[in-house]
């Protein structure tokens, strides 16, 4: 797994192959197959090992929103430490390390979200974490004189923003929205019999 991670860090995820892994280990190509059956199993092991470093907050260790933020931050930290495989890690969370998905969902259930809302909220969090590695406004040309008025007005602020600003704003926005849903659920439940 260490050798696979070294290849990914140095050359990217697409460069990982069983042949290249064997070369990295200084072994015959068939030697790698005595440990894993194929590249997919190797990727699962790499993801499992990497995601094992994500700490799950103890149940009842603070408010639900603080626990949720702590867990999302811990997942994001692993994604940032392994940028070449961030997408792989997020993809494999559902198959490789379900404890993280379960922990995220349990926090939201304990908070008072309904089951369908938990699924939708998880999907939104997952999409945000994945998407933030895909979207960048930095490619917009600042010297373009043909920009629409609002874009031209806000674009100068782009230089003031860093990756952490985007991340924090997005996660704060998600959690604020979940707080509002929890509050609405509580009100609905407590006014149904009135």
C-alpha positions as CSV (number, residue, x, y, z in Angstrom):
1,X,0.0,0.0,0.0
2,X,2.9,2.4,0.8
3,X,4.4,1.6,-2.6
4,X,1.1,2.2,-4.3
5,X,0.7,5.6,-2.5
6,X,4.2,6.6,-3.6
7,X,3.4,5.8,-7.2
8,X,0.1,7.8,-7.0
9,X,1.8,10.8,-5.3
10,X,4.6,10.9,-7.9
11,X,2.8,10.1,-11.1
12,X,-0.9,10.2,-10.4
13,X,-3.7,7.6,-10.0
14,X,-3.7,6.6,-13.6
15,X,-0.1,5.6,-13.5
16,X,-0.7,2.9,-10.9
17,X,-0.6,-0.5,-12.4
18,X,0.3,-4.0,-11.1
19,X,3.4,-3.9,-13.3
20,X,4.5,-0.5,-11.9
21,X,3.8,-1.6,-8.4
22,X,6.0,-4.7,-8.9
23,X,8.8,-2.5,-10.3
24,X,8.5,-0.1,-7.3
25,X,8.8,-3.1,-4.9
26,X,11.6,-4.7,-6.9
27,X,9.7,-7.9,-7.3
28,X,8.4,-9.9,-10.2
29,X,5.1,-8.8,-11.7
30,X,3.4,-11.9,-10.4
31,X,4.5,-11.2,-6.8
32,X,2.0,-8.5,-6.3
33,X,-0.8,-10.9,-7.1
34,X,0.1,-13.0,-4.1
35,X,-1.2,-10.1,-2.0
36,X,-4.1,-8.7,-4.0
37,X,-6.1,-10.2,-6.8
38,X,-6.3,-7.1,-9.0
39,X,-5.9,-3.3,-9.1
40,X,-9.4,-2.7,-7.7
41,X,-8.6,-4.7,-4.6
42,X,-5.3,-2.7,-4.3
43,X,-7.2,0.6,-4.5
44,X,-9.7,-0.6,-1.9
45,X,-6.8,-1.4,0.5
46,X,-5.1,2.0,-0.2
47,X,-8.4,3.8,0.4
48,X,-9.1,1.8,3.6
49,X,-5.7,2.5,5.0
50,X,-5.9,6.2,4.2
51,X,-9.4,6.6,5.6
52,X,-8.4,4.7,8.7
53,X,-6.7,7.9,9.9
54,X,-10.0,9.7,10.1
55,X,-11.1,10.0,13.7
56,X,-14.8,9.7,14.4
57,X,-16.0,11.8,17.3
58,X,-17.3,9.9,20.3
59,X,-21.1,9.8,20.6
60,X,-22.3,12.6,22.9
61,X,-18.9,14.4,22.6
62,X,-20.4,17.9,22.1
63,X,-23.2,19.3,20.0
64,X,-24.2,17.4,16.9
65,X,-23.2,20.2,14.6
66,X,-19.7,20.4,16.2
67,X,-19.4,16.6,15.8
68,X,-20.4,16.8,12.2
69,X,-18.0,19.6,11.5
70,X,-15.2,17.7,13.2
71,X,-15.8,14.6,11.2
72,X,-16.1,16.4,7.9
73,X,-12.9,18.4,8.7
74,X,-11.1,15.1,9.4
75,X,-12.2,13.6,6.1
76,X,-11.2,16.7,4.3
77,X,-7.8,16.6,6.0
78,X,-7.2,13.2,4.5
79,X,-8.3,14.4,1.1
80,X,-5.9,17.3,1.2
81,X,-3.0,15.0,2.3
82,X,-3.7,12.8,-0.6
83,X,-4.8,15.1,-3.4
84,X,-4.1,12.6,-6.2
85,X,-6.6,10.2,-4.8
86,X,-9.2,12.5,-3.2
87,X,-11.8,11.4,-5.7
88,X,-10.9,7.7,-5.2
89,X,-11.2,8.1,-1.4
90,X,-14.7,9.7,-1.7
91,X,-15.8,7.1,-4.2
92,X,-14.5,4.2,-2.0
93,X,-16.0,5.5,1.2
94,X,-19.3,3.8,0.3
95,X,-17.6,0.5,-0.4
96,X,-14.3,0.5,1.6
97,X,-14.8,2.3,4.8
98,X,-18.5,2.5,5.6
99,X,-17.9,3.4,9.2
100,X,-17.4,7.0,8.1
101,X,-20.6,7.1,6.1
102,X,-22.4,5.5,9.1
103,X,-20.9,8.0,11.5
104,X,-21.9,11.0,9.4
105,X,-25.4,9.6,9.1
106,X,-25.7,8.7,12.8
107,X,-24.8,12.2,13.8
108,X,-27.5,13.6,11.6
109,X,-30.1,11.1,12.8
110,X,-29.2,12.0,16.4
111,X,-29.6,15.7,15.5
112,X,-33.2,15.1,14.4
113,X,-33.1,14.8,10.7
114,X,-35.5,12.4,9.1
115,X,-34.1,9.3,7.3
116,X,-34.7,10.7,3.8
117,X,-33.1,14.0,4.9
118,X,-30.1,12.1,6.2
119,X,-29.6,10.5,2.8
120,X,-30.0,13.8,1.0
121,X,-27.7,15.6,3.5
122,X,-25.0,12.9,3.2
123,X,-25.2,13.1,-0.6
124,X,-24.9,16.9,-0.4
125,X,-21.8,16.7,1.9
126,X,-20.2,14.0,-0.3
127,X,-20.9,16.0,-3.4
128,X,-19.4,19.2,-1.9
129,X,-16.2,17.5,-0.7
130,X,-15.8,15.9,-4.2
131,X,-16.7,19.0,-6.1
132,X,-14.5,21.3,-4.3
133,X,-11.5,19.5,-5.9
134,X,-13.0,19.9,-9.3
135,X,-14.2,23.6,-9.4
136,X,-11.9,26.6,-9.7
137,X,-12.7,30.2,-10.6
138,X,-9.0,31.0,-10.9
139,X,-9.1,30.3,-14.6
140,X,-11.4,33.3,-15.3
141,X,-9.3,36.0,-17.0
142,X,-9.3,39.1,-15.0
143,X,-8.4,41.3,-17.9
144,X,-11.4,40.2,-19.9
145,X,-13.3,43.4,-20.8
146,X,-16.4,41.5,-22.0
147,X,-17.5,40.2,-18.6
148,X,-21.1,40.5,-17.5
149,X,-21.6,43.2,-14.9
150,X,-21.9,41.1,-11.7
151,X,-19.0,38.9,-12.6
152,X,-16.9,42.0,-13.3
153,X,-17.9,43.4,-10.0
154,X,-17.1,40.4,-7.8
155,X,-14.1,39.0,-9.7
156,X,-11.5,41.4,-8.1
157,X,-12.1,39.7,-4.7
158,X,-11.0,36.4,-6.1
159,X,-7.3,37.2,-5.2
160,X,-8.3,37.7,-1.6
161,X,-9.7,34.1,-1.2
162,X,-7.8,31.0,-0.4
163,X,-8.8,27.3,-0.5
164,X,-9.7,27.4,3.2
165,X,-12.1,30.3,2.6
166,X,-14.0,28.2,0.1
167,X,-14.0,25.1,2.3
168,X,-15.1,26.9,5.4
169,X,-17.8,28.9,3.7
170,X,-19.2,25.8,2.1
171,X,-19.2,23.6,5.2
172,X,-20.7,26.5,7.3
173,X,-23.4,26.9,4.7
174,X,-24.2,23.2,4.7
175,X,-24.3,22.9,8.5
176,X,-26.4,26.1,8.8
177,X,-28.9,24.6,6.4
178,X,-29.0,21.3,8.4
179,X,-29.6,23.3,11.6
180,X,-32.5,25.0,9.9
181,X,-33.9,21.6,8.9
182,X,-33.5,20.2,12.4
183,X,-35.3,23.2,13.8
184,X,-38.1,22.8,11.3
185,X,-38.4,19.1,12.1
186,X,-38.6,19.9,15.8
187,X,-41.3,22.5,15.3
188,X,-43.3,20.2,13.0
189,X,-43.1,17.3,15.5
190,X,-44.1,19.5,18.5
191,X,-47.0,21.2,16.8
192,X,-48.7,18.2,15.1
193,X,-51.0,17.5,18.0
194,X,-52.1,21.1,18.6
